[in-house]
Amino acid sequence: MSVVRDKANCRISALKSLLCVGLDSDPEKIPAVFLPYENPVLEFNRAVIRATSDVAIAYKLNTAFYEARGIAGLLDMEKTLGSIPDVCMTIADAKRADIGNTSKMYAQAFFDHWSFDALTVAPYMGFDSLEPFFAYEDKLLFVLCLTSNEGSVDFEEQAMQDGRPLYRSVLDKVASWNRNGNGGVVVGATKSALLSEIRCEAPNLFLLIPGVGAQGGSLEDTVHFGVDANRQSAVINVSRSLIYPSGSFSGIDDYERAVAAEASKMHSVMKAIL
């Protein structure tokens, strides 16, 4: 059984929160108060973590924002991981998968070298491309299922020969691969009606739900429809609308107060429903 899943669910129950903070840290968007620092992205990430760690269940690092900056970016990612409290789940949003021997190397990179708790993966090359990830029974795998972007209609929502949409086939496969409790799926909050259907069809999977905030998904609906029968096994990712609050800031403390206030507001909504 996944140790990571248990860790996340214990924290969900303790805090009555589903908040996953997305550290999609863009050097061109971070507030000016961080720019004088030698590593402004790292200092920005640490400020976000300090401001949210009392209500966050997880932190999701979209690896593209770090890989785009080469070695310096990867070092910032590694140091950011070291700044996240151990009680919080760490998710590498890397969307990896390839032939088996390549996936084995990806799994070693994210689970052994960087020691992330969880990873996003793509399903379309089949189980042999995902088996090296599922072999890490103590970790958690989030398989792309029904994403929040408009392009989900191009493939994920297309009807297959049996009349069901493709994402339902993905959902069924992940449920069958979830023998060790380390399976999960990515489901967009912008598809709230389908989110309810997916939770009913896959009661034992852990859900990673992006799309609240800048993409317009309803926080209330996502909490209601996303959790399992125990009011657990889901995290709701919020990135831009949380880490880039509007306005100017007199200092880092001022910025942290703004982020903390927004995180607290989201937590209050979640807590009232959970």
C-alpha positions in Angstrom: 0.0 0.0 0.0 1.2 3.5 -0.8 2.9 5.2 2.1 2.4 8.5 0.3 -1.3 8.0 -0.1 -1.6 7.3 3.6 0.4 10.4 4.5 -1.7 12.6 2.3 -5.0 11.2 3.6 -3.9 11.6 7.2 -3.1 15.2 6.6 -6.4 15.7 4.7 -8.3 14.4 7.7 -6.3 16.5 10.2 -6.6 19.8 8.4 -9.9 19.4 6.5 -8.0 20.7 3.4 -7.4 19.4 -0.1 -5.1 22.3 -1.1 -2.2 21.4 -3.5 0.0 24.5 -4.2 1.3 24.6 -7.7 4.8 26.0 -7.8 4.8 26.9 -11.5 7.4 29.6 -10.8 8.0 31.8 -13.8 10.9 34.3 -13.4 9.0 36.8 -15.5 6.0 36.8 -13.2 7.4 36.7 -9.7 7.1 39.9 -7.7 9.9 42.5 -7.9 10.8 42.1 -4.2 12.5 38.8 -5.0 14.6 40.0 -7.9 17.5 41.3 -5.9 18.3 37.8 -4.5 20.9 35.6 -6.1 18.3 32.9 -6.7 15.0 34.8 -7.0 12.9 31.7 -8.0 14.1 29.7 -5.0 13.4 32.6 -2.6 10.0 33.0 -4.2 9.2 29.3 -3.7 10.3 29.3 -0.1 8.1 32.3 0.6 5.1 30.5 -1.0 5.8 27.5 1.1 6.1 29.5 4.3 2.8 31.2 3.5 0.8 28.1 2.8 2.4 25.2 4.7 -0.2 25.3 7.6 -3.1 24.5 5.2 -1.4 22.7 2.2 -1.7 19.0 1.7 0.7 18.9 -1.2 3.1 20.9 -3.4 3.2 20.3 -7.2 6.3 21.4 -9.1 5.6 21.6 -12.9 9.1 20.5 -14.0 8.9 22.5 -17.3 9.3 25.8 -15.4 12.6 24.4 -14.0 13.9 22.5 -17.0 13.5 25.6 -19.2 16.3 27.2 -17.2 18.7 24.4 -17.5 21.0 23.4 -14.6 20.2 26.5 -12.6 16.5 25.7 -12.8 17.0 22.0 -11.8 19.1 23.1 -8.8 16.3 25.5 -7.7 13.8 22.5 -8.0 16.0 20.3 -5.9 16.5 23.0 -3.2 12.8 23.8 -3.3 12.1 20.1 -2.5 14.3 20.4 0.5 12.2 23.3 1.8 8.8 21.5 1.7 7.7 20.1 5.1 7.9 16.2 5.2 4.2 16.0 6.2 3.2 17.4 2.7 3.1 15.4 -0.4 5.5 16.5 -3.2 4.4 16.0 -6.8 6.5 16.2 -9.9 4.3 17.3 -12.7 6.5 15.9 -15.4 4.0 13.9 -17.5 6.5 11.2 -18.4 6.2 7.8 -20.0 8.1 5.9 -22.7 9.2 2.4 -23.5 10.0 0.4 -20.4 13.7 0.9 -20.1 13.4 4.6 -20.6 10.5 4.8 -18.1 12.7 3.0 -15.6 15.2 5.8 -15.8 12.5 8.5 -15.5 11.2 6.6 -12.4 14.7 6.6 -10.9 15.2 10.3 -11.6 12.0 11.4 -9.9 11.7 8.8 -7.1 15.3 7.9 -6.3 17.4 10.9 -7.2 14.9 13.7 -6.3 12.7 11.7 -4.0 9.4 13.1 -5.1 6.4 11.4 -3.5 4.3 11.4 -6.6 4.5 11.8 -10.4 2.2 12.6 -13.3 2.5 10.2 -16.2 0.9 9.8 -19.7 -1.1 6.6 -20.4 -1.1 6.3 -24.2 1.8 3.9 -24.6 0.2 1.3 -22.4 1.0 -0.5 -19.2 4.5 -1.6 -20.2 5.4 2.1 -20.3 4.0 2.7 -16.8 4.9 -0.5 -15.0 8.4 0.9 -13.9 6.6 3.7 -12.1 3.9 1.5 -10.6 6.7 -0.7 -9.3 7.4 1.9 -6.7 4.6 0.7 -4.4 5.2 3.3 -1.7 4.8 6.3 -4.2 1.7 7.6 -6.0 1.1 7.8 -9.8 -1.3 10.3 -11.3 -2.2 9.2 -14.8 -3.6 11.8 -17.2 -7.2 11.0 -17.7 -9.5 14.0 -18.3 -7.5 17.2 -18.3 -8.8 20.7 -17.8 -7.6 22.2 -21.1 -9.9 22.8 -24.1 -7.9 20.3 -26.2 -9.2 17.4 -24.1 -12.0 17.1 -26.6 -9.5 16.2 -29.4 -8.7 12.8 -27.9 -9.7 12.3 -24.3 -13.5 12.9 -24.9 -13.7 11.2 -28.2 -16.0 8.2 -28.4 -14.4 4.8 -28.9 -15.9 1.9 -30.8 -17.9 0.8 -27.8 -19.4 4.3 -27.5 -17.6 5.3 -24.4 -15.1 8.2 -24.4 -11.4 7.5 -24.3 -10.9 8.8 -20.8 -13.3 6.1 -19.5 -11.0 3.5 -20.9 -8.0 5.1 -19.3 -9.9 5.3 -16.0 -10.8 1.6 -16.1 -7.2 0.6 -16.9 -5.7 2.7 -14.0 -8.3 1.1 -11.7 -7.1 -2.3 -12.7 -3.4 -1.3 -12.3 -4.1 0.0 -8.8 -3.3 -3.2 -7.0 -1.0 -1.6 -4.5 -3.1 1.5 -3.8 -0.6 3.7 -5.6 -2.8 4.7 -8.6 -4.4 8.0 -9.3 -5.7 10.1 -12.1 -5.6 13.7 -13.2 -9.1 15.1 -13.7 -9.8 18.7 -14.5 -12.0 20.8 -12.2 -13.4 22.5 -15.3 -15.3 19.3 -16.0 -17.3 19.2 -12.7 -20.2 17.0 -14.0 -17.7 14.5 -15.4 -15.6 14.7 -12.2 -18.6 13.4 -10.2 -19.0 10.5 -12.7 -15.4 9.6 -12.5 -15.3 9.5 -8.7 -18.4 7.2 -8.8 -16.7 4.9 -11.3 -13.3 4.9 -9.6 -13.9 5.1 -5.8 -10.5 3.7 -4.9 -8.3 6.1 -7.0 -6.6 9.2 -5.7 -7.5 12.3 -7.7 -5.2 15.2 -8.7 -7.6 18.0 -9.7 -6.2 21.1 -11.5 -8.3 23.8 -13.1 -9.5 25.8 -10.0 -8.6 29.5 -10.0 -7.2 30.9 -13.2 -8.9 28.2 -15.4 -12.3 28.9 -13.8 -13.2 25.6 -12.1 -15.5 25.8 -9.1 -13.8 25.1 -5.8 -17.0 24.1 -4.1 -18.0 21.6 -6.8 -14.5 20.2 -6.9 -14.5 19.5 -3.2 -18.0 18.0 -3.2 -17.3 15.7 -6.2 -13.6 14.9 -5.9 -13.3 13.2 -2.5 -13.9 9.5 -1.8 -16.4 8.0 0.7 -14.0 8.9 3.5 -13.8 12.5 2.4 -10.2 11.9 1.4 -8.1 10.8 -1.6 -8.1 14.0 -3.6 -6.0 17.2 -3.9 -7.0 20.3 -5.7 -4.2 22.1 -7.3 -4.1 25.9 -7.4 -1.2 27.7 -9.0 -1.4 31.1 -10.7 -4.4 32.6 -8.7 -2.6 31.7 -5.5 1.1 32.4 -6.0 0.7 35.5 -8.2 -1.6 37.8 -6.1 -2.4 41.1 -7.6 -0.9 44.3 -6.4 2.6 45.5 -5.4 4.4 44.5 -2.2 6.7 46.4 0.1 8.6 43.3 1.0 8.6 39.6 1.2 6.6 39.6 4.4 3.9 41.6 2.7 3.8 39.2 -0.2 3.6 36.2 2.1 0.6 37.8 4.0 -1.2 38.2 0.6 -0.6 34.5 -0.3 -1.5 33.3 3.2 -4.8 35.2 3.1 -5.8 33.7 -0.2 -4.8 30.2 0.9 -6.8 30.7 4.1 -9.8 31.7 2.1 -9.6 28.5 0.0 -9.1 26.4 3.1 -12.2 27.9 4.8 -14.3 26.8 1.8 -12.8 23.3 1.9 -13.2 23.0 5.6 -16.8 24.0 5.6 -17.6 21.2 3.1 -15.3 18.5 4.5 
